[in-house]
């Protein structure tokens, strides 16, 4: 999978997360749900916004480099049997 297609997929997933969450929150406010449930939803929204950019932007450049090195490495030989 190319880098640009992965970027498009990640952007699409992030947008679905944001739009779906705000849509659900708007519905809860419009339908006059209990304040406790709306407060829980806002708390979950804050938690999601902490994790979503981390997932979208990857954990670190070092992690991407590690993945490249692992892809270039040859196959790992199977472990030797222990002789009893």
N, C-alpha and C positions, 0 to 999 in steps of 0.2 A: 504494500500500500504506500503510495507516495505521501510525502510530507504535506502537500497542499490538500489532498483529499482528507487526510487526518485532521487538518485544521478546520476544514469545512464541517466535518462530522462533529468535532468537539464544540465548535461554535453553535451548531444546530442543537446539540444536547444541552448546552448551557442556556440557550434562549428558551428551549422548551421548559427547562427547570424554572427559570425566572418567570416566564409568562404564565405557566401553569400555577405556580405558587401565588403570584399576585392575583390571578383570576379566582382562585379558591378563596383567598383572603377578601377580595371584593365581594364575592358572593356571600361569604359569612357576615360581612358588615351590612350588606343590602338586606339579607334575610333576617337580620336582627337576632343573631345567635347570642348566647350568654357571653358576657364579657370575659369570663375565665377561659373559655375555649378560644376566643379571639386572641387573648393574651398568650396562650400556649402556641398558637399559630405564629404570632409575631416572634416569639422566642425561637421557634424552629426555623423561621425565615432568617433570623440573624445567624444561626448555626450553619445554615445552608450557604449563606453568602461568605462565610469564612472558608468553607471547603471548596466551593465551586471554582473560584479563581485559581486555587492551588492545583486542582485537577486539570483545569483548562490550560494553565501555563506550564504544566509539568512540575515535578518536585525540584529539579535542579539541572543545570547543564552537565554536571558530573554524572548524573544518572543516564542522560542521553549518550554520553561518551562511553559509559560502561556497557550499554546495550550494543553500541557499534562494535566495541572490542569483542564482546561475546559472540556477535554474529560472524566476525572474521575468524574466530578460533576454530580449530578443527574439532572433530568429535572426541569426546572423553572416553578413554579405554575403560572397559568394565573392571571392577575391583577384582583383585586376585583372591582366589579361595584360600582360606586358612587351612594349612596342612596340619592334621592332628597326629 
